[in-house]
Amino acid sequence: MNAQQLFEQIRAKRSFLCIGLDSDIARIPELLLTKEDPVFEFNKAIIDATVKYVVAYKPNLAFYEHRGAAGWNTLYKTVSYIKKMYPDIFLIADAKRGDIANTARMYADAFFKTFPFDAVTLSPYMGHDTVEPFLRYNDKWAILLALTSNGSFDDFQMIKNADTGRLLFEEVIAKMMNLSTENNMMFVVGATRWEMLAKVRKLAPEHFLLVPGVGEQGGSLAEMAKHGMNKRCGLLVNSARSIIYVDRSMRFAEAAGAAARNLQQEMESLLKEANLVD
Amino acid sequence: MNAQQLFEQIRAKRSFLCIGLDSDIARIPELLLTKEDPVFEFNKAIIDATVKYVVAYKPNLAFYEHRGAAGWNTLYKTVSYIKKMYPDIFLIADAKRGDIANTARMYADAFFKTFPFDAVTLSPYMGHDTVEPFLRYNDKWAILLALTSNGSFDDFQMIKNADTGRLLFEEVIAKMMNLSTENNMMFVVGATRWEMLAKVRKLAPEHFLLVPGVGEQGGSLAEMAKHGMNKRCGLLVNSARSIIYVDRSMRFAEAAGAAARNLQQEMESLLKEANLVD
């Protein structure tokens, strides 16, 4: 999938929502625990109930690795199910990997060949070696951490470079602009610092941004659209807990669908305001 | 295991060698490919042949994830085998994870509870949130990327902070000195920049450093010891390909043992010179 094709999906769904499958066996409805693979049954029900309202799913790998090989098997079943049933969905491995070239090649193979992911989140600390193997695949994406929204984001990301005057997260984006295109790279930008989102947009006008934490971290969709939208929308907004755990009764999937629909409708209004859909 | 116990292992083995289990099914001896789990058989043979000469093993997770759930099963069997047969060995998950607090907790659980690792490599980009959940376990370790030895290490790690005059990798170490002790934190420092190793040693005099790439990247053990050793040795030196792939015949394990023994003997001399063993 390239940027234009992703935009077509956004137009078709009238949504730029990504659902984070941070599926924790300790938090899913008890009624599923008698199933052979409770987390897969949970994911499947959530996906079927929400797929009309989303363009992407993003399994958070920690939640699968937590159960070792069994968790990786659940992950494989989940993403295979999505690719088979809903081939137009954009599939993100939230893995935050970051390693040197030959190891990065193994990771790229793992996510793009062994698994049918479209994109992988990566950490930039080791520099462009970490990213390049992922950019060699056609229609696949690296999604690089730039400005995150966690409490300690400013330990290092806001350090100002004495030579250039740029902040570290700006250096990350600037470096990657030379190596990537808007068809193979996105940046992770936290939802709570609007002035920074505008800065990122200036550095990377054409790129998609993955914005985590709407719902959980108080990000406002309208503010985000105002500062971050571009001519192909340019935003994928992730929500996890406030959709997938909104209800723990037998109605959990229906409730997740309703929560996703609420966000989709808000997004549809914003896409209309921006004249990106009729 | 705490720092003193690790030092006792180093004294007992007269070695500070760590072997990287970067075990690639495409590079192991063909004679193993008929086995049910060729990579596990390879690891087991390498471990049995080298364990006398090493204090630590470090599986590189990319090489296991590459085969999805099957690879994670091989990883589990490998580390379980080591813990059962050689309980004094220090076990490092070379995972380079780095995520926010609740996700970091899941990763810490994955490596310290689901798997019996003693330590996990982490990337500092998202700040101390990434590290803290790992520090809450007794006798377990976070090993944080500081100054790596890959080609693009200087994309970001050498950026000078306009406010403090310190380089990014120095900021990483300085920040973590406040949050950690020499019993729960190590730093990754590349083997090819001696003047930087000396800088790290000044910032973190008591901490163990994990130095990758001896053999592969031309690091000299004597230079490393000169600039990096402290009163408890303070170094774990990793070698992977130049030990585990030194021979692809039926004699692969014996050859790996001989390669490990060569490094161990060099290390023994350096430990003697430093008066750390008799």
Interface residues (C-beta under 8 A of the other chain):
Chain A: D22 D24 N60 A62 F63 E65 H66 R67 G68 A69 A70 G71 W72 N73 L75 Y76 K96 R97 G98 D99 I100 A101 T103 A104 M106 Y107 D109 A110 T114 F115 S123 P124 Y125 M126 G127 H128 D129 T130 L145 T148 N150 G151 S152 F153 D154 D155 F156 Q157 I159 K160 N161 A162 D163 G165 L168 E171 V172 K175
Chain B: D22 D24 N60 A62 F63 E65 H66 R67 G68 A69 A70 G71 W72 N73 L75 Y76 K96 R97 G98 D99 I100 A101 T103 A104 M106 Y107 D109 A110 T114 F115 S123 P124 Y125 M126 G127 H128 D129 T130 L145 T148 N150 G151 S152 F153 D154 D155 F156 Q157 I159 K160 N161 A162 D163 G165 L168 E171 V172 K175
